[in-house]
Amino acid sequence: MMDIASLVAATVIVLFAGFTQGLTSMGFSLISVPLLSRIVPLSQAVPAVVILSLCTNIMIIRTSYRFVRIGRIWPMVIASLVAAP
């Protein structure tokens, strides 16, 4: 069980990472995992960040899907599938 100070620190870290994600469209995991791993074990920090990142990305998709041109994205998707190991 986490004490209050650790819980507040984890909340501040996640909020800062979310702010960075909203500002730059990247960086949630890059900021939150290293900082959260100082408070909780890495085996707990990574799944929590994956779930929180999924939630933030779903919220972004819900508000911006109308502005995406799927036809322009397909070449990038195909190239990433070919180039990914």
Secondary structure by P-SEA (a helix, b strand, c coil): cccaaaaaaaaaaaaaaaaaaaacccccccccaaaaaacccaaaaaaaaaaaaaaaaaaaaaacccccccccaaaaaaaaaaacc
